[in-house]
Amino acid sequence: MDLGIAGRKAIVCASSKGLGRACAASLAEAGCEVVVNGRNRDAVEAAAAEIAKATGAKVTAVAADVSTPEGQSALLAACPQPDILINNNAGPPFRDFRELSRQQIIDGVIANMAVAIELTQKVIDPMIARKFGRIVNITSGTVKAPLFGLDLSSGARAGLTAFMAGVARSVAGANVTINFMQPGAFATDRLYSNVEMNAKKRGIPFEQAKTERIATIPAKRLGMPDEFGATCAFLCSTHAAYITGQNLLIDGGAVPGAF
Ligand SMILES: NC(=O)c1ccc[n+]([C@@H]2O[C@H](COP(=O)([O-])OP(=O)(O)OC[C@H]3O[C@@H](n4cnc5c(N)ncnc54)[C@H](OP(=O)(O)O)[C@@H]3O)[C@@H](O)[C@H]2O)c1
């Protein structure tokens, strides 16, 4: 399917690996010019070079912390008027909520809520003027089905979801859509480090913890990042213009809800 977005400009935050990288690769494959981002310069430059080589797209690496105003300025300097913005960031570490300090709570809300709002503020009016915009926020399946220990992540992302739900309706008339992707368990470094932590806590081998995790998923496997990337690119396509303010759970059936 031609996604109808060749030549569009995209910023994909936190995209030197994992889900963000897969979104960047799928958008590049669809013909977009893409900005990829991560804090580690070598990693983000390597990712940009690999995606450019695989797709032939123009891919720019921006080594910056998206949680800071300077990092956001660097992203917008590389692509001042994006047509597509993929909001992504690291999630807070697994932790008993009793152990969270006030500062850690605030940092979590900044990373997983405020940053996406700030970037949206900075790109949305030119999108409205051009009558095309696609904003996809990578949140988490834990927004729908909370997981003890990821409470800060779930809470900050649920806040973002509610905040943007109203914004989405206010810009829909200008062909600007805002949607949310809620990953379940995808095969990325982040997921594997959570499995490792769980294995250590329980004193069991990593492979056992991984097998047990997979057994809880109706699809009986982890999600693959390229499946996530392709779905993201579809939400950014011309065909998805009538989908806005929606939360798309991609979890192999893990959350057992009919709606
Ligand atoms: N994988 C899953 O199964 C899953 C499930 C639910 C939710 N999620 C959420 O989805 C998001 C992506 O997860 P993932 O699994 O793709 O993670 P990942 O494999 O660990 O990749 C994270 C990416 O974000 C970059 N990054 C982290 N902090 C950054 C910052 N402050 N500024 C710029 N770049 C930053 C990392 O590069 P640098 O470290 O070099 O900055 C890396 O490229 C996270 O918020 C995660 O909580 C993932």
The ligand as an SDF file (V2000), in Angstrom:
LIG
                    3D

 48 52  0  0  0  0  0  0  0  0999 V2000
    9.3750   -2.6080   24.6640 N   0  0  0  0  0  0  0  0  0  0  0  0
    8.2190   -2.7940   25.2460 C   0  0  0  0  0  0  0  0  0  0  0  0
    7.7570   -3.9260   25.3460 O   0  0  0  0  0  0  0  0  0  0  0  0
    7.4340   -1.6220   25.8080 C   0  0  0  0  0  0  0  0  0  0  0  0
    6.2060   -1.8840   26.4270 C   0  0  0  0  0  0  0  0  0  0  0  0
    5.4640   -0.8280   26.9340 C   0  0  0  0  0  0  0  0  0  0  0  0
    5.9560    0.4540   26.8400 C   0  0  0  0  0  0  0  0  0  0  0  0
    7.1670    0.6880   26.2370 N   0  0  0  0  0  0  0  0  0  0  0  0
    7.6390    2.0700   26.1830 C   0  0  0  0  0  0  0  0  0  0  0  0
    7.9790    2.4300   24.8560 O   0  0  0  0  0  0  0  0  0  0  0  0
    9.0700    3.3600   24.8830 C   0  0  0  0  0  0  0  0  0  0  0  0
   10.1940    2.8290   24.0060 C   0  0  0  0  0  0  0  0  0  0  0  0
   10.6300    1.6020   24.5640 O   0  0  0  0  0  0  0  0  0  0  0  0
   11.7400    0.6770   23.8760 P   0  0  0  0  0  0  0  0  0  0  0  0
   11.4570   -0.6780   24.3570 O   0  0  0  0  0  0  0  0  0  0  0  0
   11.8230    0.9640   22.4290 O   0  0  0  0  0  0  0  0  0  0  0  0
   13.0660    1.2160   24.6130 O   0  0  0  0  0  0  0  0  0  0  0  0
   14.6100    0.9760   24.2520 P   0  0  0  0  0  0  0  0  0  0  0  0
   14.7960   -0.2010   23.3670 O   0  0  0  0  0  0  0  0  0  0  0  0
   15.3260    1.0280   25.5660 O   0  0  0  0  0  0  0  0  0  0  0  0
   15.0050    2.2770   23.3840 O   0  0  0  0  0  0  0  0  0  0  0  0
   14.9120    3.5440   23.9440 C   0  0  0  0  0  0  0  0  0  0  0  0
   15.4110    4.5680   22.9310 C   0  0  0  0  0  0  0  0  0  0  0  0
   15.1480    5.8600   23.4640 O   0  0  0  0  0  0  0  0  0  0  0  0
   16.3650    6.6340   23.4990 C   0  0  0  0  0  0  0  0  0  0  0  0
   16.2500    7.5440   24.6370 N   0  0  0  0  0  0  0  0  0  0  0  0
   16.0360    7.2120   25.9340 C   0  0  0  0  0  0  0  0  0  0  0  0
   15.9640    8.3310   26.6790 N   0  0  0  0  0  0  0  0  0  0  0  0
   16.1220    9.3800   25.8340 C   0  0  0  0  0  0  0  0  0  0  0  0
   16.1290   10.7880   26.0090 C   0  0  0  0  0  0  0  0  0  0  0  0
   15.9760   11.3460   27.2200 N   0  0  0  0  0  0  0  0  0  0  0  0
   16.3110   11.5710   24.9240 N   0  0  0  0  0  0  0  0  0  0  0  0
   16.4750   11.0310   23.7020 C   0  0  0  0  0  0  0  0  0  0  0  0
   16.4720    9.7010   23.4670 N   0  0  0  0  0  0  0  0  0  0  0  0
   16.3030    8.8940   24.5330 C   0  0  0  0  0  0  0  0  0  0  0  0
   17.4510    5.5820   23.6250 C   0  0  0  0  0  0  0  0  0  0  0  0
   18.7250    6.0480   23.2170 O   0  0  0  0  0  0  0  0  0  0  0  0
   19.7710    6.6870   24.3090 P   0  0  0  0  0  0  0  0  0  0  0  0
   19.7620    5.7780   25.5020 O   0  0  0  0  0  0  0  0  0  0  0  0
   21.0800    6.7310   23.5720 O   0  0  0  0  0  0  0  0  0  0  0  0
   19.2490    8.0360   24.6250 O   0  0  0  0  0  0  0  0  0  0  0  0
   16.9160    4.5200   22.6760 C   0  0  0  0  0  0  0  0  0  0  0  0
   17.1510    4.8780   21.3350 O   0  0  0  0  0  0  0  0  0  0  0  0
    9.4590    3.5220   26.3480 C   0  0  0  0  0  0  0  0  0  0  0  0
    8.8410    4.6580   26.8690 O   0  0  0  0  0  0  0  0  0  0  0  0
    8.9030    2.2680   26.9970 C   0  0  0  0  0  0  0  0  0  0  0  0
    8.6370    2.4480   28.3600 O   0  0  0  0  0  0  0  0  0  0  0  0
    7.9070   -0.3270   25.7260 C   0  0  0  0  0  0  0  0  0  0  0  0
  1  2  1  0
  2  3  2  0
  2  4  1  0
  4  5  1  0
  4 48  2  0
  5  6  2  0
  6  7  1  0
  7  8  2  0
  8  9  1  0
  8 48  1  0
  9 10  1  0
  9 46  1  0
 10 11  1  0
 11 12  1  0
 11 44  1  0
 12 13  1  0
 13 14  1  0
 14 15  2  0
 14 16  1  0
 14 17  1  0
 17 18  1  0
 18 19  2  0
 18 20  1  0
 18 21  1  0
 21 22  1  0
 22 23  1  0
 23 24  1  0
 23 42  1  0
 24 25  1  0
 25 26  1  0
 25 36  1  0
 26 27  1  0
 26 35  1  0
 27 28  2  0
 28 29  1  0
 29 30  1  0
 29 35  2  0
 30 31  1  0
 30 32  2  0
 32 33  1  0
 33 34  2  0
 34 35  1  0
 36 37  1  0
 36 42  1  0
 37 38  1  0
 38 39  2  0
 38 40  1  0
 38 41  1  0
 42 43  1  0
 44 45  1  0
 44 46  1  0
 46 47  1  0
M  CHG  2   8   1  16  -1
M  END
$$$$
